[in-house]
Amino acid sequence: MYAIRLGDDGAELRPLETWHAEEFLAHLERGRDFITRYIPFGSQVTDVASAKALIRSYADRHAADTGFLHGLWLDGTLVGGLLYRTFDAATGVCEIGCWLEPAGTGRGLVARGARALIDWAFDERGMHRVEWHASSANTASVDAARRLGLTREGVLRESFPYRGVRHDMEVWAVLAPEWRTARAHSGR
């Protein structure tokens, strides 16, 4: 398939496909405790079959044009990923999300990969709105949304029960005209 270089540090964004199932499982095993603090699918993938099933579910969404799954590789090692959890071309609204194992943090991988995917959504697919949902407790995700220039639109109080805790979920978003203006001013 394809790989998008995300800089000169060996970082790449690539489609995450079923043939990556063993690599995906190994990645989740390395970062399971860290990833599953806020990402439910990290606890659902426990063997190669469940890794393939999760990736296949996104392949089905991709085929239906309702979701996409990409991995983030650093020097040839899968360390995280980005996804369009929802993608509705008819309404022009989608939700992007991310996850990382500890080895992938602090390098700007999420921001660089998300910029590429948001550019694609607006420029190639004609989307109008990209959302980012994150638990208020997930400060790394909230900070990523802020660094990307998204606007915090509100908090859905105690709307997401996960691991015995009701999380407040923040909704961040950017509209196509806002993204294009910010991109033009940043010189990207």
SVG drawing of the C-alpha trace seen along z (x, -y; Angstrom):
<svg xmlns="http://www.w3.org/2000/svg" viewBox="-26 -34 41 50">
<polyline fill="none" stroke="black" stroke-width="0.4" points="0.0,0.0 1.3,-3.4 3.2,-5.1 3.2,-8.8 6.5,-10.0 5.9,-12.2 9.4,-13.8 13.0,-12.8 12.9,-10.7 11.6,-7.5 8.0,-8.1 5.3,-6.9 1.6,-6.8 0.3,-3.6 -3.0,-1.8 -3.3,0.9 -4.4,4.0 -5.2,7.6 -1.8,8.9 -0.5,6.6 -2.4,8.5 0.6,10.1 2.4,6.8 -0.7,5.0 -1.0,7.5 2.7,7.2 2.2,3.4 -0.8,3.7 1.0,6.1 3.9,3.6 1.6,0.8 -1.6,2.4 -1.7,0.8 -1.0,-2.6 -3.3,-2.3 -6.3,-0.8 -6.5,-3.7 -8.8,-5.4 -9.0,-3.2 -11.4,-0.3 -10.3,1.7 -6.9,2.2 -8.4,4.6 -10.5,6.4 -7.5,7.5 -5.9,10.4 -4.7,12.8 -4.1,12.8 -7.7,13.7 -9.1,10.8 -6.4,8.5 -7.5,9.6 -11.2,9.2 -10.7,5.6 -8.6,4.6 -11.2,6.4 -14.0,4.4 -12.2,1.3 -11.6,2.8 -15.3,3.3 -15.9,-0.3 -13.4,-1.4 -15.2,0.5 -18.4,-1.1 -16.7,-4.5 -17.7,-4.9 -14.3,-4.6 -10.6,-4.1 -7.7,-2.7 -4.0,-3.8 -0.9,-2.8 1.9,-5.0 5.3,-3.4 8.6,-4.7 11.8,-3.2 9.8,-0.3 8.0,0.5 4.2,0.0 3.9,-2.3 0.3,-3.6 -2.3,-4.7 -5.0,-7.1 -8.5,-6.3 -11.6,-7.8 -13.9,-6.2 -16.9,-7.6 -16.9,-9.0 -20.1,-10.3 -19.4,-11.7 -23.1,-12.5 -23.2,-15.0 -19.5,-15.9 -18.8,-15.0 -16.2,-12.6 -14.5,-11.8 -10.7,-11.2 -9.0,-9.5 -5.6,-8.2 -3.7,-5.9 0.0,-5.3 2.2,-3.0 4.7,-4.8 7.6,-4.4 5.6,-6.6 4.8,-9.5 6.5,-12.9 7.5,-12.9 4.6,-14.7 3.5,-11.5 -0.2,-12.0 -0.1,-15.7 1.8,-15.0 -0.3,-12.0 -3.6,-13.7 -2.7,-16.7 -2.2,-14.5 -5.5,-12.7 -7.4,-16.0 -5.9,-17.5 -7.1,-14.5 -10.6,-14.6 -11.0,-18.3 -9.1,-18.4 -9.8,-15.1 -13.1,-14.0 -14.8,-17.3 -15.6,-16.9 -16.8,-20.0 -16.2,-19.1 -13.7,-16.9 -14.4,-16.1 -12.1,-14.8 -13.6,-13.2 -11.5,-12.6 -12.0,-11.9 -11.3,-15.0 -8.9,-12.9 -6.9,-12.0 -4.8,-15.1 -2.5,-13.9 -5.4,-13.6 -7.0,-16.9 -3.6,-18.5 -3.2,-17.0 -6.6,-18.4 -5.5,-21.8 -2.1,-21.6 -3.9,-20.7 -5.9,-23.9 -9.3,-22.3 -11.9,-24.2 -13.3,-22.8 -17.0,-22.9 -18.3,-21.3 -18.1,-18.6 -20.6,-15.6 -20.6,-15.1 -20.2,-11.5 -21.3,-10.3 -18.8,-7.5 -18.8,-4.6 -15.5,-2.8 -13.7,-0.5 -16.2,-1.4 -15.8,-5.2 -18.1,-7.6 -15.8,-9.8 -16.6,-13.4 -16.1,-13.5 -14.8,-16.6 -15.8,-17.4 -13.3,-19.3 -13.8,-20.1 -12.5,-22.1 -14.4,-23.2 -12.9,-23.1 -12.6,-26.9 -10.9,-27.2 -8.4,-24.5 -7.5,-25.9 -7.1,-29.4 -4.8,-28.1 -2.8,-26.0 -2.3,-29.0 -1.1,-31.1 1.3,-28.3 2.9,-27.7 2.3,-23.9"/>
</svg>
